[in-house]
Amino acid sequence: MAKHAVEANFDGLVGPTHNYAGLSWGNVASKSNIRSVSNPKEAALQGLAKMKRLADRGFVQGVLPPHERPHIPTLRALGFTGSDRDVLSAAAKQSPSILAAASSASTMWTANAATVSPSADTSDHRVHFTPANLSAKFHRSIEHVVTGRALKSIFADEAWFAHHPALPSVGQFGDEGAANHTRLCGGYGEPGVELFVYGQIAFNEQAPAPKLYPARQTLEASQAIARLHGLKDSHVVFAQQNPAAIDAGVFHNDVIAVGNGNALFYHELAFLDEETVLADIRSRLTGAKLEAVRVTSEQVPLEDAVASYLFNSQLLNTPDGMMLAVPGECREIESVSRYLDELVSDSGPITSVEVFDVKQSMRNGGGPACLRLRVVLNDDELKAMHHGVLLTDALYERLTTWVEAHYREELSQEDLGDPMLLDEVRKALDELTGILGLGSIYDFQL
Ligand code: SUG
């Protein structure tokens, strides 16, 4: 019998070095906001406000900690030497681009933190986690070690949770985690269909691939994760993303599709072979009938979908149907806003739309769905995990006060070499691991 389970969402707390460095070729927002001055305090407060609203609505809401940035061990590995301050000032002088990469607060986008398979799907009936190697971008390729430590600290009990190391960090196994993975199911506690979406087949150079922008996820990586997690072939679908969509700025599948329960909300240009994807899901899904909510280019042109991040929304169960948690930008683009009004008035599974302001993150290409990692947990697993990271009123107050005390309101590229920033970050993060009860997870704490 299926166990009762919930979907918990773990949002990445925005780190104190949130900045706009233009690091992600293929991500339109990141490139167009290069060198803008950011507001880390506002970014973190926007993220916390989103978490609080969802927690207040009764959703299980967790928080994942930011990483230590600038990351001095990365700079040392690239040949900068001396004291931490020497390392920082040499990097600032000799290679501002490397310093920017080692300073990104990109761990806020926890949809890229890992791929997670619920215990109802796995052969050993444990929840499986594989941190994403994020090998497509240097600034993100340094995330998986600390992500793995944080996940192990939160989901520590091996009786319930299994942790794998990231896949080999090369392009042929490029893995971007849950941003390219959606699970469709009847109830959360029932076996589901795990849909892995990839951008290219690494070992077949003849296969279709984008021409302009990189495909970050490979089929080979997705297949490796499915094997590691012990997923049955009969419950897995591998689908290729439409290369034309990647070339239009859809660098992750979660910029063009989102699934929840038995509903898949997607743009007609999301997949290379839409019909086969739907047929494969339909033939594997048990306990429910697939509700495909398809958006045409006529309704929402692809470029409006990318600019608004309509599909980078959270699709959440409520007692009255599904709620779509959209970024504010969706109400600023006419075709999208009109579409949303039509969507809730028709008889489909999505019955309400709520708007969230995550502008600071959006300007780097991260919407509501990028900011969260979904972890389906049954009652025993929820009990077994570390509760210090679950958002309560008290934790929200504590984190808000912590952000107010430690974060700057302005950060430019030049500020990244400021030795005071490094000290501020370490002090803040040391306090944070205490607040969240995580133990030592950062390199400077080991
Ligand atoms: O990997 N942006 C991130 C955005 C990730 C969005 N996540 C999902 N779609 N799930 C990226 O491209 C930009 C950083 C900068 O340019 O400063 C950045 O890393």
Boltz pocket constraint, residues with backbone or C-beta under 6 A from the ligand:
constraints:
  - pocket:
      binder: B
      contacts: [[A, 19], [A, 20], [A, 21], [A, 22], [A, 23], [A, 24], [A, 27], [A, 30], [A, 31], [A, 104], [A, 106], [A, 109], [A, 111], [A, 112], [A, 137], [A, 140], [A, 179], [A, 251], [A, 252], [A, 254], [A, 255], [A, 364], [A, 365], [A, 366], [A, 367], [A, 369], [A, 370], [A, 371]]
      max_distance: 6.0
